[in-house]
Amino acid sequence: MSTVKPTVWMAALAGISLASDAWADNTQAEIRRLQQQLDALKAQIDSPASTSGFPSMPLAFFGKVSVDAIYDDKDAGFDELLIPSTIPGGDTHQQQFNLNAKNSQLGFRVGESEGPHMVFAADLFGSLDSYELRIRDFYFQHGALRAGYGFTALLDGKAWPLTLDAQGPNSAIFARQTGVRWQTDHWTLALEDPNSEIQDPANQSSAVGRRPDIIATWTQDFTLGHVKAGIVNREIGVEFANGNQQFTTATGGVLSGALSLTDTLRLLASGSYGEGMAHYYNDLSGFGDSSMDGYVFADGLQPLVSQGGYLAGEWQALEDWTLAMVAGQVVVESDAALPAAAMRRSRYGTLTAVYQHTPRLSYGAEVSYGLRDRQDGDRSEAPRVQLNLTYRFHHESH
């Protein structure tokens, strides 16, 4: 018995040893297989093309988190934006405090900015009563060709003045619409959605369009700034309840630019005039008295003449401090046939101070003023005080 027992135990231990060796070999083989799969997956991610056949694309995220504290001494129409055309009539004294983050923005770009790329950007002004996305830009660009939704080709972004008010000057050319444009360093030709805004006192017609707005601009840069000139030709129209349609042409022009007087002082300006221009004005496009492109008089549809402009200055007072001032006005033609409550004139003004705490973080304070005159001479105004905190971000991956 003493001889048999050691033999049995030795056989059992040998079996266990052989099984352990086989299990270890299998484990090492499985580890090697998993490592090979990880290496293949990493190579696939790093390769310029994915298994679907689409090349990898650079991706950039950009935007800002912006918080505004706004105090109104009178009813200004909108709580978050200063739009003089929406100021209600009469001398109201409705004090209002508002804290919001609606001017926060988020966007991304797919592709290199110098090559074919797509841009999407949005803010939170999609609703007056809640936070909803509003598309600012959604377009594709390749070389000189750009197509999609965004700011009109008439907009001069380099002449846009500094304001904490997210809306900006009342007379700025600012409409957002779908379009296709061909743009070079100096010339831009664009076709844009007509989007006529017509007022019919009898409410028996609706605005229609049968061809796009045609826009041409010329831009020239020079040592101390730039100048931009633009012209737009439109065909605005209405369709009556009986199916009949009526159209009329309208043409307007814009001249804008910026000039650096010193290393720390810069002037910005814009002026515009023409028929059917109301749709392109920041103060009128989709807000308040928005139906001022044309009017259905007793003898039919006629375009309305409007004119506007702003003058602004920006002063780099200290390394981290910027002071700015803006004054703007929009005037719509006077006619006894127009409704008494329709807008005749709006004025806009701001005094702004911004402290750049870091390259990404800034604080600001602004005093602003809006005024609205009606066709019958009634006047209403709205002063406002606004504080702002903004954090900007930008990240690119390749």
C-alpha positions as CSV (number, residue, x, y, z in Angstrom):
1,M,0.0,0.0,0.0
2,S,2.8,2.4,0.8
3,T,4.1,1.8,-2.8
4,V,0.8,2.3,-4.6
5,K,-0.2,5.5,-2.9
6,P,2.8,7.5,-4.0
7,T,2.4,6.2,-7.5
8,V,-1.2,7.3,-7.6
9,W,-0.4,10.8,-6.2
10,M,2.5,11.2,-8.6
11,A,0.2,10.3,-11.6
12,A,-2.4,12.8,-10.4
13,L,0.2,15.6,-10.0
14,A,1.6,14.8,-13.4
15,G,-1.9,15.1,-14.9
16,I,-2.5,18.4,-13.2
17,S,0.8,19.7,-14.4
18,L,0.1,18.7,-17.9
19,A,-3.4,20.3,-17.8
20,S,-1.9,23.5,-16.3
21,D,0.7,23.7,-19.1
22,A,-2.0,23.2,-21.7
23,W,-4.2,25.9,-20.0
24,A,-1.3,28.3,-19.9
25,D,-0.5,27.7,-23.6
26,N,-4.2,28.4,-24.5
27,T,-4.3,31.6,-22.3
28,Q,-1.1,32.9,-24.0
29,A,-2.5,32.1,-27.4
30,E,-5.7,34.0,-26.5
31,I,-3.8,37.0,-25.2
32,R,-1.7,37.1,-28.5
33,R,-4.9,36.9,-30.5
34,L,-6.6,39.7,-28.6
35,Q,-3.4,41.8,-28.9
36,Q,-3.4,41.3,-32.7
37,Q,-7.0,42.4,-32.9
38,L,-6.2,45.5,-30.9
39,D,-3.2,46.3,-33.1
40,A,-5.4,45.9,-36.2
41,L,-8.1,48.1,-34.8
42,K,-5.6,50.8,-33.9
43,A,-4.1,50.7,-37.4
44,Q,-7.6,51.0,-38.8
45,I,-8.4,54.1,-36.7
46,D,-5.1,55.7,-37.6
47,S,-5.4,54.9,-41.4
48,P,-6.6,57.7,-43.7
49,A,-9.6,55.6,-44.8
50,S,-12.1,53.6,-42.8
51,T,-13.6,50.2,-43.7
52,S,-16.6,52.0,-45.1
53,G,-14.4,53.6,-47.8
54,F,-14.8,57.2,-46.5
55,P,-11.7,59.2,-45.7
56,S,-11.2,60.4,-42.2
57,M,-12.0,64.1,-41.9
58,P,-10.6,66.8,-39.6
59,L,-13.2,68.0,-37.0
60,A,-13.3,71.3,-35.2
61,F,-15.7,72.3,-32.4
62,F,-16.2,76.0,-31.5
63,G,-18.6,78.1,-29.5
64,K,-19.2,80.0,-26.3
65,V,-21.1,79.9,-23.0
66,S,-22.6,83.3,-22.5
67,V,-24.6,84.5,-19.5
68,D,-26.5,87.9,-19.6
69,A,-28.1,89.8,-16.7
70,I,-30.5,92.4,-18.2
71,Y,-32.5,95.2,-16.5
72,D,-35.2,97.2,-18.3
73,D,-36.8,100.3,-16.8
74,K,-39.5,100.2,-19.5
75,D,-41.1,97.5,-21.7
76,A,-38.6,96.8,-24.4
77,G,-40.6,94.2,-26.3
78,F,-38.1,91.3,-26.1
79,D,-36.4,90.5,-22.8
80,E,-33.2,89.0,-24.2
81,L,-32.7,91.2,-27.3
82,L,-33.0,94.9,-28.0
83,I,-35.0,95.3,-31.1
84,P,-36.5,98.8,-31.3
85,S,-39.2,97.8,-33.8
86,T,-40.8,95.6,-31.1
87,I,-41.0,98.3,-28.5
88,P,-44.7,98.6,-27.7
89,G,-46.5,102.0,-28.1
90,G,-47.1,104.3,-25.2
91,D,-45.0,105.3,-22.3
92,T,-44.7,102.1,-20.3
93,H,-42.9,101.7,-17.0
94,Q,-42.7,98.0,-16.5
95,Q,-39.5,97.2,-14.8
96,Q,-38.0,93.8,-15.7
97,F,-34.9,91.8,-14.7
98,N,-33.8,88.9,-16.8
99,L,-31.0,86.3,-16.4
100,N,-30.4,84.1,-19.4
101,A,-27.8,82.1,-21.4
102,K,-29.5,82.3,-24.8
103,N,-26.5,83.8,-26.5
104,S,-24.5,80.6,-25.9
105,Q,-23.5,79.0,-29.1
106,L,-22.2,75.7,-30.4
107,G,-20.9,74.8,-33.8
108,F,-18.6,72.4,-35.6
109,R,-16.7,72.2,-38.9
110,V,-16.1,69.0,-40.8
111,G,-13.0,69.2,-43.0
112,E,-10.2,71.7,-43.3
113,S,-11.2,75.3,-43.5
114,E,-8.9,75.8,-46.5
115,G,-10.5,72.9,-48.4
116,P,-14.0,71.4,-48.8
117,H,-15.8,71.6,-45.5
118,M,-19.2,71.8,-43.9
119,V,-20.2,74.1,-41.0
120,F,-23.1,73.9,-38.6
121,A,-23.6,76.4,-35.8
122,A,-26.6,77.2,-33.5
123,D,-27.6,79.3,-30.5
124,L,-30.5,79.1,-28.1
125,F,-32.8,81.8,-29.4
126,G,-35.2,79.3,-31.0
127,S,-38.0,80.3,-28.7
128,L,-38.9,83.4,-26.7
129,D,-40.2,81.4,-23.7
130,S,-37.7,78.5,-23.5
131,Y,-34.3,77.3,-24.6
132,E,-34.5,75.9,-28.1
133,L,-31.8,75.7,-30.8
134,R,-31.8,78.3,-33.6
135,I,-29.7,77.5,-36.6
136,R,-27.2,80.2,-37.4
137,D,-25.2,78.5,-40.1
138,F,-25.5,75.2,-42.0
139,Y,-23.6,75.3,-45.3
140,F,-21.0,73.5,-47.5
141,Q,-18.1,75.4,-49.0
142,H,-15.5,74.3,-51.5
143,G,-13.2,76.9,-52.9
144,A,-15.2,79.8,-54.2
145,L,-18.5,77.9,-54.0
146,R,-20.7,78.1,-50.9
147,A,-24.2,76.7,-50.6
148,G,-26.6,76.3,-47.7
149,Y,-28.2,78.4,-44.9
150,G,-26.7,81.3,-43.2
151,F,-26.1,85.1,-43.2
152,T,-26.8,87.0,-46.4
153,A,-24.0,87.8,-48.8
154,L,-24.7,91.5,-48.1
155,L,-23.5,91.1,-44.5
156,D,-20.1,92.8,-43.8
157,G,-18.8,90.8,-40.8
158,K,-15.6,92.8,-40.6
159,A,-17.6,96.0,-40.0
160,W,-19.8,94.5,-37.3
161,P,-19.4,96.6,-34.1
162,L,-18.9,95.3,-30.6
163,T,-22.1,95.1,-28.5
164,L,-23.1,92.8,-25.6
165,D,-26.7,92.9,-27.0
166,A,-26.9,89.7,-29.1
167,Q,-29.0,91.4,-31.8
168,G,-26.7,94.3,-32.6
169,P,-27.4,97.5,-34.5
170,N,-30.9,98.0,-35.8
171,S,-29.7,99.1,-39.3
172,A,-27.2,96.3,-39.8
173,I,-27.7,94.1,-42.8
174,F,-28.2,90.8,-41.1
175,A,-30.8,88.5,-42.6
176,R,-30.3,84.7,-42.5
177,Q,-31.5,82.7,-45.5
178,T,-30.8,79.9,-47.9
179,G,-28.5,80.8,-50.8
180,V,-25.8,79.8,-53.3
181,R,-22.8,82.1,-53.8
182,W,-19.6,82.3,-55.8
183,Q,-17.1,84.4,-53.9
184,T,-13.5,85.5,-54.5
185,D,-11.2,87.9,-52.6
186,H,-13.0,90.9,-54.1
187,W,-16.2,89.8,-55.8
188,T,-19.3,87.8,-54.6
189,L,-22.3,86.8,-56.7
190,A,-25.2,85.2,-54.9
191,L,-28.7,83.9,-55.4
192,E,-30.8,83.9,-52.2
193,D,-34.3,82.9,-51.0
194,P,-36.6,85.9,-51.9
195,N,-38.7,85.6,-48.7
196,S,-40.8,88.7,-49.4
197,E,-42.4,90.4,-46.4
198,I,-45.5,92.3,-47.6
199,Q,-48.2,94.1,-45.6
200,D,-51.8,93.8,-46.8
201,P,-54.3,95.8,-44.6
202,A,-57.2,93.8,-46.0
203,N,-55.4,90.5,-45.1
204,Q,-56.5,89.0,-48.4
205,S,-53.1,88.1,-49.9
206,S,-49.9,86.3,-49.0
207,A,-46.4,87.0,-50.0
208,V,-44.9,84.9,-52.9
209,G,-41.7,85.0,-55.0
210,R,-41.0,83.6,-58.4
211,R,-37.2,84.2,-58.6
212,P,-34.4,84.5,-56.1
213,D,-32.8,87.7,-54.9
214,I,-29.8,88.6,-57.0
215,I,-26.8,90.0,-55.0
216,A,-23.5,91.3,-56.1
217,T,-20.8,92.7,-53.8
218,W,-17.3,94.1,-54.1
219,T,-14.7,94.2,-51.3
220,Q,-11.4,95.9,-51.1
221,D,-8.9,95.6,-48.3
222,F,-6.2,98.2,-47.7
223,T,-3.6,98.9,-45.1
224,L,-5.9,100.7,-42.6
225,G,-9.1,98.7,-43.1
226,H,-11.5,97.8,-45.9
227,V,-14.6,98.9,-47.8
228,K,-17.5,96.8,-49.1
229,A,-20.2,97.8,-51.6
230,G,-23.2,95.6,-52.4
231,I,-26.4,95.7,-54.5
232,V,-29.5,93.6,-54.4
233,N,-32.3,93.2,-57.0
234,R,-35.5,91.6,-55.8
235,E,-38.9,90.7,-57.2
236,I,-41.5,90.9,-54.4
237,G,-45.0,89.6,-54.9
238,V,-48.4,88.7,-53.4
239,E,-51.0,86.1,-54.2
240,F,-54.6,87.1,-53.6
241,A,-57.4,84.9,-52.4
242,N,-58.8,84.5,-56.0
243,G,-55.4,83.1,-57.1
244,N,-54.2,86.2,-59.0
245,Q,-50.6,87.2,-58.4
246,Q,-48.9,90.6,-58.6
247,F,-45.2,91.3,-58.7
248,T,-42.9,94.3,-58.6
249,T,-39.1,94.8,-58.7
250,A,-37.1,96.4,-56.0
251,T,-33.4,97.4,-55.9
252,G,-31.2,98.5,-53.0
253,G,-27.6,99.1,-52.1
254,V,-25.2,98.9,-49.1
255,L,-21.9,100.6,-48.4
256,S,-19.9,99.6,-45.3
257,G,-16.3,99.4,-44.0
258,A,-13.8,99.8,-41.2
259,L,-10.9,102.2,-40.7
260,S,-8.1,102.0,-38.1
261,L,-7.3,105.6,-37.1
262,T,-4.5,104.4,-34.7
263,D,-3.3,101.1,-33.3
264,T,-6.0,101.3,-30.6
265,L,-8.8,103.2,-32.3
266,R,-11.1,101.9,-35.0
267,L,-14.2,103.3,-36.8
268,L,-16.9,101.1,-38.3
269,A,-19.8,102.2,-40.5
270,S,-22.6,101.0,-42.7
271,G,-25.2,102.8,-44.9
272,S,-28.0,101.5,-47.1
273,Y,-30.9,102.7,-49.2
274,G,-33.5,101.2,-51.5
275,E,-36.8,99.6,-52.2
276,G,-37.7,96.4,-50.5
277,M,-34.7,96.6,-48.3
278,A,-36.6,96.1,-45.0
279,H,-36.2,92.3,-45.1
280,Y,-32.4,92.6,-44.9
281,Y,-32.4,95.0,-41.9
282,N,-31.5,93.5,-38.5
283,D,-34.4,95.4,-36.9
284,L,-37.1,94.3,-39.3
285,S,-36.2,90.9,-40.6
286,G,-38.8,88.7,-39.0
287,F,-39.4,91.0,-36.0
288,G,-41.8,93.7,-35.1
289,D,-42.7,95.6,-38.2
290,S,-41.3,92.9,-40.5
291,S,-43.8,93.4,-43.4
292,M,-42.2,96.5,-44.8
293,D,-40.8,95.3,-48.1
294,G,-44.0,96.4,-49.8
295,Y,-47.5,97.4,-49.2
296,V,-50.8,96.5,-50.9
297,F,-52.3,99.9,-51.6
298,A,-55.7,100.5,-53.2
299,D,-54.2,100.4,-56.6
300,G,-52.0,97.4,-56.0
301,L,-48.7,96.3,-54.6
302,Q,-45.9,98.8,-54.3
303,P,-42.4,98.5,-52.8
304,L,-41.5,100.6,-49.8
305,V,-38.4,102.7,-49.6
306,S,-36.2,102.3,-46.5
307,Q,-32.8,103.6,-45.5
308,G,-30.5,102.9,-42.6
309,G,-27.0,103.2,-41.2
310,Y,-24.8,103.0,-38.2
311,L,-21.6,104.5,-37.0
312,A,-19.4,102.8,-34.4
313,G,-16.1,103.2,-32.6
314,E,-13.9,100.8,-30.7
315,W,-11.0,101.9,-28.5
316,Q,-8.5,99.5,-26.9
317,A,-8.2,101.7,-23.8
318,L,-5.8,99.3,-22.0
319,E,-4.3,96.0,-22.9
320,D,-7.3,94.1,-21.5
321,W,-10.0,96.7,-21.8
322,T,-12.1,97.6,-24.9
323,L,-14.6,100.5,-25.0
324,A,-17.2,100.7,-27.8
325,M,-20.0,103.0,-28.9
326,V,-22.7,102.4,-31.6
327,A,-25.4,104.6,-33.0
328,G,-27.9,103.4,-35.6
329,Q,-31.1,104.4,-37.4
330,V,-33.7,102.9,-39.8
331,V,-36.2,105.0,-41.6
332,V,-39.2,103.7,-43.6
333,E,-41.0,106.0,-46.1
334,S,-43.9,108.0,-44.8
335,D,-47.3,107.6,-46.5
336,A,-50.8,108.6,-45.2
337,A,-52.1,105.2,-46.5
338,L,-49.8,103.2,-44.3
339,P,-51.3,102.1,-40.9
340,A,-50.9,104.7,-38.1
341,A,-49.2,102.1,-35.9
342,A,-46.6,101.0,-38.5
343,M,-43.0,101.9,-37.9
344,R,-41.7,105.2,-39.3
345,R,-38.3,105.2,-37.6
346,S,-36.2,103.3,-35.1
347,R,-33.0,104.3,-33.3
348,Y,-30.4,102.2,-31.5
349,G,-27.5,103.1,-29.3
350,T,-25.0,101.4,-27.0
351,L,-22.0,102.2,-24.7
352,T,-20.0,99.1,-23.9
353,A,-17.0,98.1,-21.8
354,V,-15.4,94.7,-22.1
355,Y,-12.6,93.3,-19.9
356,Q,-10.7,90.3,-21.4
357,H,-9.7,88.4,-18.3
358,T,-8.1,85.6,-20.2
359,P,-7.9,84.8,-24.0
360,R,-11.1,82.8,-23.5
361,L,-12.9,84.5,-20.6
362,S,-14.4,88.0,-20.7
363,Y,-16.7,90.2,-18.6
364,G,-18.7,93.2,-19.9
365,A,-21.1,95.9,-19.1
366,E,-23.4,97.9,-21.5
367,V,-25.9,100.7,-21.4
368,S,-28.2,100.6,-24.4
369,Y,-31.2,102.6,-25.8
370,G,-33.9,101.8,-28.3
371,L,-36.5,104.2,-29.8
372,R,-39.5,103.6,-32.1
373,D,-41.5,106.2,-33.9
374,R,-44.8,105.3,-35.5
375,Q,-46.3,106.6,-38.8
376,D,-48.7,108.7,-36.7
377,G,-45.9,110.3,-34.7
378,D,-46.3,108.3,-31.5
379,R,-43.0,107.6,-29.8
380,S,-41.8,104.9,-27.4
381,E,-38.4,104.2,-26.0
382,A,-36.6,101.7,-23.9
383,P,-33.3,102.1,-21.9
384,R,-31.5,99.0,-20.8
385,V,-28.5,97.9,-18.6
386,Q,-26.8,94.6,-19.4
387,L,-24.0,92.6,-17.8
388,N,-22.3,89.7,-19.5
389,L,-19.9,86.8,-18.8
390,T,-18.6,84.8,-21.8
391,Y,-16.3,81.8,-22.1
392,R,-15.2,80.9,-25.6
393,F,-13.8,77.5,-26.7
394,H,-12.3,76.0,-29.8
395,H,-10.9,72.5,-30.4
396,E,-9.7,70.8,-33.5
397,S,-8.9,67.1,-34.1
398,H,-7.1,65.6,-37.1
